[in-house]
């Protein structure tokens, strides 16, 4: 419905999801096991336009399970966008009500997660195999709450069933106020390259805002995915691992100084220890420490990295992490000066 020759939207400009204003067009993707409250707080502080919770299982939330409540937590970030997953209309509707009653300003429905643990339960991208059933979940969720409901999905289950345009059109008719498309099928998982051009078929059948997602790591990627898809905004997932400020940078904010990254990484680690408690925090933080090291200290010696990744002494981990990242920053500065 959009003219192909319209100028590209500036990622620094606000846009709206229903009645909710989003401060810019660079969004942090919901990633299970990654975008917990500490990660979202950092991404938001640097200037991401919108951050989304990890996927919350609707049945578990209705059953009052602790992990679901932890995933639902917020800390003053507005709007609070909560992603729900499930396969039964009743639980999706009830979970949406609980989320909205606990501060969610936007509810997102997960029809994109490719994980077997999720699709094996006929949730996530498995819903794309049964559009009629998917629509019953969408209708129930939209009908349950007054806040905007959005939908995130892939292009289809596999290359022979590219049905995102059909589902998007029906979802908009059912009251969904924004669609996000990851430019891969479920069967691709995260292999190959996201097909940014294929997202345009969704643009052409909807008039609500469209977010394009998949393999966006740089400002050039962001411009290109917008150009090729016709989307209104961009979502960053794995590109933000080890650099939670990436969505903000795409929206025109400054990246942190290289010399500040050690302090940010240690702060992130300490936020996780506080959020989860020491034991669970240590466990959950390890992958994040690995991402910081991979991005900002790629030349670290294997034994040093192993010590950071396996030590159970939280103070030692913080000291070693700071040292490894600081050493790399110093080397980089020396290279630039040379």
N, C-alpha and C positions, 0 to 999 in steps of 0.2 A: 504494500500500500504506500510505500515511501518511494519518492522519485530517486532513481539511482544517482542523479547528478547533484543532489543536495550536498552542501558542504559537510564535512565530517564534524560530528559534535566534538567540542573541546572537553577533554576529560576533567578539566578543572571546574566545569559548569555544573550547577545543581540539576537534578531532574526529580520527577515525582513518581511514586508508586501509589496509585490511588490518591488519597488525600495527604499522604506522607511525603515530606520533602527530604531528599537525599542530598547531602552536602557536596558531593562530587560523583564522578562516574567511574571511579576505580574501586572495585568491590573485592573484599577478601572472601574466597570460596569457603564453604563449610567443608572441613576435612576431618573425618572421624579419627580420633587419636592424635590430632594436631591442633585444631583451632579451639583449644580449651580457653577458659577465661583469661589466664595470663597472656596467651598469644594474642587474643583479640584486643586486650587492653593495650598492648604495645602497638599493634597495627593501627588502632584507633588514635592513640596518642600522637603518632607520627602524621596522621591525616588521611587514613583510608576513608572513602566515602561511606562505606557500609561494611559491617562485619556480621557474620552469620555463625550461629552456634554449630557445634558438632551435631550430627544427626541424633535426634532423640527418638527412641523407639516408643511408638504411641501406646502399645499395650503395657509396656513396662512403666511408663509414666502414670497411666491410669491405675496400675497396680501399686503405685507409690514406691517404686524401687529407688534406692539411694543414688545410683549412678545417673539415672535420668534427671534427678533434681540437681545434681552437680553440673550436668550439661546445660541445664536451664538457667543457671545463675548469671546475673548481670551485675555491672558495677557502674551505673550511671551513664552508660552509653545509649544514646537515643538516636534513631529508633533501635529497639531491641528486636532483632530478627531471629526467630527460632525455626530450625528445620525439623520437621516431623517425618518419620518413616513408618510404614505399616501396610497392612493388606486388608484390613477390615474397616468398613465405613464407620461403624459404631465407635471403635477405639480412636480412629483419626479425629472424629468430631469431638469426642470427650477430651482427648489430649489437647486439641486446639483450644477448647474452652479453658482448660487448666493453664495452658501457656499464656493465653490472653489475660486471664485473671491474675497472673503473676508477672505482668508487665510487658508481655510480648506486644510490640507495635506492628509486626508483620509476621505472618506464618508462611513458611515455605514448605512445599511438599516435595519429598525426595523421590524422584523417579529416574535418578541418574546413577546411583551407586552400583558399581559392577561387582562388588565383592560377593563371593559365593555364599558367605555366611548370611548375607542380606538377600541375594536373589534366590538362594535355596529356600528361604522362607517366603518366596513370592512377593518380596518387597523391592524397593529400589528400582533398578532398570528392568527387572522381570515384569513389572506392571505394563511395560510397553508392549508386551506380547499379548495383552488382553485389554485393548483400549476401552471397551465398554465397562469392564470392571474398574479400570483406572478412573474413568469419568464418575463412577458412583462414589469413589473415595473423594474426588475433587468436589463434587456437589455437596457431599456431607460436610466437608471441611469448610467450604465457603458459607454454607447455611448455618454453621455452628457459631460463627464469630462475626463481630462488627469490624474487625481490623482487616486490612488488605491480605489476601491470600495469593501466593505466587507459586510457580512450578519450575522445578529444575529437572531437566532430563537430557538424554543423549539423542543422537540422530535416529536411533532405532536399536533393536536387539542385535541385528547383524546386517550385512550389506544387502541382503535380499529382503529386508523389511524396514526400510527407511520411512518410518511413519510419524516422525516428529511434527511435520507440518499439519497432518490430520489431527493429531492429539492437541497441538497448540491451538488450532482453530476452534476445536470443541471446548477446550479449557477456557478460552476467552469467552465463548458463548455462555459458559457455566459461571462466569464471574471472576475468573482469575485475572489479576491486575498487572502481572509481569511474568515473562517467560525467560528462563535462562537455558541456553543450549551449550552442552559440551560437544565439540565437533568430532566425536568418535562414536562408534557403535559400542554396545556392551561387550561384544565378543572381541573387540580390539583391546579391552582393558585400557592400558596406557601405552600400548605399543604403537610404532609408526608415528605419523604426524597427525595432529588434529586437522580436519578438513574445514577450513574457515569458509570456503566458498559454499559448502553444503548448508551452512546455517542460513544463507540468504533465502532459501525456500520457505523457511519459517517466517522471516521478515515479510515476505510477500503475502502472507495470509492472515497476519494479525495487525492490529493497530495499537495494542498496548505496548509499553516499552519492552525491548528485547536486550538481554545481556548475552554477550558472546564469551565463551570460555574454552580454554585448551591451549597449552604450550605458550602462554604469554609470559615472557621473561624480561622484555625490554620495552622502552618507549616506542621503538620502531615496530616491534611486534604488535603493540596496542593499536597504533595507527593503522597497521595493515589488516588486523582482524576486523576493525571497524569498517574499513574501506570495502573489504571483501564480503563481509556478512550483512552490512547495512544496519548493524546493531546500534543501540543508543548508549551502551556502556560496556565495560569490560570487566571480567572476573578473573582474578589471579589465584591459583591454588598452589601447586608444588613450587612454582617460581618464588614464592614468599618464604619457603622453608629456609631457615638460616638467615633470613633478611625480612623480618616482619614489616619493615618500612616500605617494601616494594610497591604496594598499591598507592601509598601516599606519593611516592616519587613519580609514578605514572600520572598522577593527578596534578603534578607541578610543584610539589613540596621538595625541599632539599633533602638529599640523603644525609644520614649522619656522617660526620667526619670519620675518616679511617681510624684515627686515634681514639675515637669514642666507642668503637665496636666492642672492645674487651669489657668495658663497663656495662654496656647494654646486655651483652651475653650473660654476664654474671648476675645482673639484676633479674633477667629472665629466669635464670636457674633458681635464684632465691625466691622469686614469686611462685614458681612451681612447687618448691618445698613447702612454702606456706600454704598454698592452695590444697595440695594433696596430703600433707603430712610428710615426715621425713622419708619413711620407707617407700611409700608409693611415689612420692615426688622424685626420689632418686631414679626409680625405674622409668617413670614417664619422661623424665628430662633427658635421658641418654640420647635418644634419637635427635633431639634438638641440639644438644652439644655437638653431636657428629655433624649436623648440617652447618653449624657455625664454623666448625673447623674446616669442613670441606670447602666452604665458600671463602673464608677469610684467612685460613692458615693451611692451604693445600699441600705445602711442603713439609708439614710436621712429620717427624720421625715416627715410625710405626710403634715402637715401645712407648713413646710419650703419649701418643693418641690412645693406646690401649690402657694406659694408667688412668687417663681422664675418664675413659668409657667404663672402666670396671671398678674403680675405687669406691668403697662404701663410706669413706670419710668425706662428708659434705664440704668441710672447710678446705681439705686438700684439693678436692675437685675444683672448687671456685678459684683457688690460688693457681693451680696448674692451667686452668682454662684462660684466666687473665694473662698469665705469663706467655702461653703459646700464641694467643691472639695479639698481644702487645709486641712480641718478638717479630711477628709477621708484619705488623704495621710499621715497625722500625725499618725492616728490610725493604719494604715497599717505598718508604720515604727516601731511603738511601739510593734506591734504584732511580727514582724520579730526579733526585738531585744530581746524579752522576752525569 
